[in-house]
Amino acid sequence: MEESDPALVDRVLNGDRDAFQMLAERHSRSVFQLGYRMTGNQEDAEDIVQETFLRAFRHLKRYESRSSFSTWLYRIAANYSLDLMRSRRRFVDCERRDDGAGWLADVASSDPSAHQLAYSGQIRDNIEKAMNELTVVERTAFVLRHYQNFSIEQIGAALGVGENAAKHSIFRAVRKLRRALEPLVTAV
């Protein structure tokens, strides 16, 4: 039976560093995915994973089991991603992962046609371009809401803004992404 996150946290707080390694192994992939979606860059995502777990280890005593450990961890990752992007004052060009996937995976099919592959590539390219044109706050709010399923309240807390500002950031991001994809939708 797999040990729960709160039980592992208790073990870490009692001096068991192996328990923290188990937490890191359990959550590192999802933190990487969040970092990649936020920055669009593999190296930055790897840095985000490392820094997130360093910060989590240093501040583990602040974790309150009222919220899930993964939510607490994602909040740390989102805040660090936001800090990283703000410090650059611009987005880093998106790099494609080795498997060719970007913001959106190719249309799933056992044998996709050439048309399906070309169309999914156009969608992916347009989403990547549109994501790069979002402001740091819009991009963060969108990723937290639509990829990580954060509540509006959690997004506001992560961004350091009120709930209305968080809602407006998500709305602006969705509107920009819709505009970017509109030519592809009307072409079908």
N, C-alpha and C positions, 0 to 999 in steps of 0.2 A: 504494500500500500504506500502510495506516495505521500510524503509529509507535506502538510499545508504551509503556505507562505508565512502565516503568523507564527507557526511552530518553529520554522527555520529562523525567523527573526529573533525569537526568544533565545534560540541556541546561540546565535551570533552575539547577542547582547550578554550572554553568559560566557563568552570567550571562545566559542567554537568557530574558527575561521572557515573550516570546511563547509559549514552550513551556508556561509555567504557565497562560496563557490557554487553551491547547488542553486542558490537563487539566481546568480549571474548566468549560469548555464540555462536555466529555465526561461529567463526573460531577455537574454541578449538578442535573440533573433527579432523579437517584436520591437525592441528599442532601436535596433539597426533599421528596420523597416520604417519606423517613424522618422528617424534621422534622415534616411534617404529621401523620403517623401517631402520632408521639410527643405532639404538643401539641394536635392537632385544630384548629389555628388557622393560617390562611394567612399572616398577618403575622409570626407567630412563626417559621413555617417559612422564610420569606424571610430573617429575621434569622439563623436557624440556618445557612442556606447561606452568607451573607456571613461570619459569624464562623468557620465551619468552614474556609473557604478562607483567611481571614486567618491563622488559627492554623496551618493546613497550610503556608502560605508561610513563616511565621516559624520553623517547626520542621522544615522539609523535610530538614535535615541529619540529623535523628533517624530518618527513615524508613529501614527496613532492608528490602531487597528480598526477604527470606525470605518475607514475607507480601505479598499483593497490595496494590497501592496503594489500590484501592477499599475493602478491609477496613480498612486504616489510616485512611482518610478517614472511613468510617462510624463507626469507634471515636471519632474526634474529634467527629463530629456527635452521636453518642449521648451522649457525656459532656457536651457543651455543652447539649443538650436536657435532660438530667437536671439539670444545674446551674440552668438556666432555670426548670424546673418546681419544683425545690426552693426556689428563691428566692421564689417566689410563695406557697408553702405551701398552694396549692390549684390546682385545674385551672381553666383559662380555659374558659368555655363554648364548646362546639364550634360553629364556624361552617361552614355548608355552602359548598363551593366553588361558583363561578358555574354550573358545569354540573350542580349538584344532587347530585353524588356525595359521599358521606361516607365512612365506614369500609368500606362494602361497596357496590360498584356494583350497579345494578339487574340483575335476572336477564337474561342475554343471550338475545335472541330476535329474529328478524327482524320479528315482529309480535306483541308480547306482549299477552296479554289483560288486561282491566281487573283481573281477579283476581290475575294474576301481578304486575302493577305494584303493586297494593295490598299483596300479601304481601311483595314485596321491599322495599317502603317500611317495612313493619313490622319486618322483619329488620334493616334499616339503622338504624332508630330505636332498636331494642333494643340493637344492638351499640354504637352511639354512647353510649347511656345507661350501659351496662355498662362500657365503656372509661373513661368519666368517673368511675366509682365505684372503679376500681382504684387502688391506691396508686401513687405515682410509680415505685417499684421494680418492682412487678408489671407495670405498663404498659410500662416500658422493657424488661424481660426478655421479655415477650410479643412486643412489636414486633420486637426483635432476633432472636428465635428464629423466629417464624412469618412475618415479612415480609422479613427480611434474611438469614435462614438462617445466623445466627451459631451457632457451636458453644457448648456449655455453658461451656467454658473461656473463650472470648472474651467471653461475656456476664458471667461472673464478673469478668473483668478490667475490663470497661467499668463495671461497677457497684461495683467495689472490694470484692467479697465472694468467698467460696469457692464452689467448684462446687456443693456441696450447697445452699447458700443460693440460688444461682441457679436450681437445679432446683426448689426449693420455691416460689420466686417465680413461676416459669412455671406450676407445678402449681396454685397458688392462683388465678392469673389465668384459666387455662383452666376451672377449677371455677366461678368466678364468671360467666364468659361462658356456660358451659353452663346454669347456673341461669337466666340472663337469657333465653336462647333456648328453654328447655324448653317454655314455654307455646305457642310457635309450632310446635314440632316435634310435640307431641301434638295440636295442632289440625288437622294435615294428615291 
